[in-house]
Amino acid sequence: MGSAGADRQGLAFVTPGDRLLLAALPGHARLRYGALARAAGVRRGDLSPAVEATDLLAAVPAAATAPIADLPT
Protein backbone atom coordinates (compact mmCIF):
# COMPACT_ATOMS: atom_id res chain seq x y z
CA MET A 1 0.00 0.00 0.00
CA GLY A 2 2.87 2.40 0.58
CA SER A 3 5.79 3.56 -1.46
CA ALA A 4 8.61 1.94 0.42
CA GLY A 5 12.09 3.32 0.06
CA ALA A 6 15.26 2.79 2.02
CA ASP A 7 14.73 6.02 3.93
CA ARG A 8 11.04 6.92 3.66
CA GLN A 9 7.59 5.71 2.75
CA GLY A 10 4.40 7.51 1.82
CA LEU A 11 0.83 6.36 2.38
CA ALA A 12 -2.38 8.01 1.19
CA PHE A 13 -5.94 7.58 2.46
CA VAL A 14 -9.36 9.07 1.78
CA THR A 15 -12.05 9.73 4.38
CA PRO A 16 -15.83 9.52 3.97
CA GLY A 17 -15.81 13.30 3.32
CA ASP A 18 -13.40 12.73 0.40
CA ARG A 19 -10.50 14.32 2.27
CA LEU A 20 -7.08 13.09 1.20
CA LEU A 21 -4.72 12.18 4.04
CA LEU A 22 -1.02 11.75 3.32
CA ALA A 23 1.40 10.18 5.78
CA ALA A 24 5.19 10.32 5.32
CA LEU A 25 7.23 8.05 7.58
CA PRO A 26 10.81 6.89 7.91
CA GLY A 27 11.25 3.74 5.83
CA HIS A 28 11.51 1.46 8.87
CA ALA A 29 8.50 2.92 10.73
CA ARG A 30 4.99 1.52 10.87
CA LEU A 31 1.94 3.75 10.66
CA ARG A 32 -0.36 3.73 13.66
CA TYR A 33 -3.69 3.85 11.87
CA GLY A 34 -5.65 4.63 15.01
CA ALA A 35 -3.47 7.66 15.73
CA LEU A 36 -3.84 8.88 12.14
CA ALA A 37 -7.62 8.46 12.30
CA ARG A 38 -7.82 10.36 15.61
CA ALA A 39 -5.68 13.18 14.21
CA ALA A 40 -8.00 13.39 11.19
CA GLY A 41 -11.13 13.26 13.34
CA VAL A 42 -12.48 10.05 11.79
CA ARG A 43 -12.94 6.44 12.87
CA ARG A 44 -10.17 3.98 12.01
CA GLY A 45 -12.60 2.00 9.85
CA ASP A 46 -13.35 5.13 7.80
CA LEU A 47 -9.81 5.32 6.37
CA SER A 48 -9.68 3.87 2.86
CA PRO A 49 -6.48 3.47 0.83
CA ALA A 50 -6.07 6.07 -1.92
CA VAL A 51 -4.19 3.82 -4.33
CA GLU A 52 -3.70 6.41 -7.08
CA ALA A 53 -2.22 8.96 -4.67
CA THR A 54 0.02 6.33 -3.06
CA ASP A 55 1.31 5.39 -6.51
CA LEU A 56 2.12 9.06 -7.17
CA LEU A 57 3.98 9.30 -3.86
CA ALA A 58 6.16 6.37 -4.95
CA ALA A 59 7.50 8.48 -7.81
CA VAL A 60 8.47 11.44 -5.61
CA PRO A 61 12.16 11.52 -4.63
CA ALA A 62 12.74 11.36 -0.86
CA ALA A 63 14.37 14.81 -0.83
CA ALA A 64 11.18 16.26 -2.35
CA THR A 65 8.88 15.12 0.47
CA ALA A 66 7.43 18.26 2.03
CA PRO A 67 4.85 18.89 4.76
CA ILE A 68 1.29 19.39 3.57
CA ALA A 69 -1.20 21.46 5.54
CA ASP A 70 -4.99 21.43 5.56
CA LEU A 71 -5.70 24.70 3.77
CA PRO A 72 -9.10 26.40 3.73
CA THR A 73 -11.01 25.90 0.50
Buried (B, 14 or more C-beta within 10 A) or exposed (E): EBBEBEEBBBBBBBBEEEEEBBBBBEEEEEBEBEEBBEEBEBEEEBBEEBEEBBEBBEEBEBEEBEEEEEEEE
